[in-house]
């Protein structure tokens, strides 16, 4: 067998910029979501122009993902309260006629409603993340296509 180690006389190639220069130019949150720059009224105009862009060249989904998630969480919380309180009230009313059925309904409500609520929150998060990832893929593909045009 022969020794395949590189010679120690040639140093490895240096990167195009130093680590300090790269760190200064890096996006601090590294989420890929563009940061807001400029005047506040310009940001609003950009949003509304993107909202009424009939060619769909600008995506607003990534900007509104947190709003959709918040509204979805509120809707799930309202559903949880309605079904939890409704289930308990129904179980108590059934308990007057049949104690076993009332206790079973009460236990089922206490177990099933929180589990379904938790699963609904997970599903909401998965759906929003999938849509945001799809939009990010579309934006990155568009940027790649622009850079590869000759």
N, C-alpha and C positions, 0 to 999 in steps of 0.2 A: 504494500500500500504506500501511496505517496502522500506527503503532507500537503494539504490544500490551503494552508493559512495564508492570508495576504501578507505581503511584505510590510514591515514596520516602517519603511522609509517614506512611503507615500501616505499623507494624511487623507482622511475622507473629505469629500467635497463639502464646502460650506454652503448653508442655505442662502437664498437671495437677500435676506434681511436678518438682522439680529433678533434675538428673542425679545429684547426690550422694545424694539420698534414694532414688532408684530403684536405685542401685548398692548401697546398704546393705541393701535388702530383697531383692535378687536371690539366687537359688540359685547358690552358687559353682561347682558342677560342671555345672549346667544339663543333666543327663541325663534329667530327668523321672522318675527313680526316687526314690521317697520316701525321705527320710533317716530313720534310726533315732532316735527320741526316747523318753524315758521310761526306766523301769527295764528291766533285761535280762530279768527273768522275765516282764514284760508283753509283750515282743517275742516270746518263745516262745509265750505263750498266744495272741497274735494270729496267729502262723503256724499253730498247731494248730487254732485255731478256723476259720481260712480253709481249712485242709486238709480238714476234715470239714464244710464248708459245703455242704449238699446242694442249695441253690438256686443255687450258683455265682455269687454276688454279689461275691465277693472273688477276685481273681486271685493265684495264687502263682507263676506262670511267670516273671514278671520278677524275683522274688526268687531263683529257683533257676536262672536262665539261666547264670550263671557256673559253677555246680556241674555243670550238664549239659555245658557246654563242656569243663570240666576232665576229667570222666569220659570224654567222647568222645575227647579228645586222648590220654588214657591208653589207651583201647581201640585207637585208631589206631596208637599207638606199639607196643603189644604185637603188633598185626597186622603192622606193619612188621618188627619183629624176627623174628617167626616166619617170614614169607615170605622175608625177606632171607637169614636163616641157612639155612632149608630149601632155597631156590633154589641157594645156593652149594654146600651139601652134595650136592644132587641133581646139580648140574653136575659136581662133582668125581667123583661115583660114575659118571656116564655117561662121563666122560673116560677111564676105564679101558677101556671098550668101543669108544668112537668119539670120538676127540680133537676132531674138528670139531664134533660135536653138543655135547660138553661145553663147549667154548669159546663156542659160540653161546648155550648156556643160561646160562653165567656172565655174558656181556655183556648178555644180555636181562634177567637178574636185577638187575644193577648199574644198568641204565637204567630198566626198567619199574617196579620196586618203589618207588623214590623218587618217580617221577612220579605214580604212582597214589596214593601216600601224600599227596603235596602236594595233589592234586585232592580227596582225601577230606577233608582239613583245610578246604579252601575250601568244599566242599559242606556240611560240618558247620556252619561259621560262617554261611553263607547261610541255612540252615534255621533256626538259632537266632535270627538277626537277624530273619528273616521272622516267626517266631512272636512274638518280643518286640514287633515293630512292630505286628502284628495286635492284640496285647493292649493296646498303648498307644493304638491307634485306638479300641478298644472302651471303654477307660477315658475317653478324651477325649470320645467321643460320649456316654457316660453323663453326664459332667459338663456337657456342653453341653445335654443334654436337661433336666437338673435346673435349670439356670439359665434356661431358656426357658419353664419351666412358669409358668402364670399363675394 
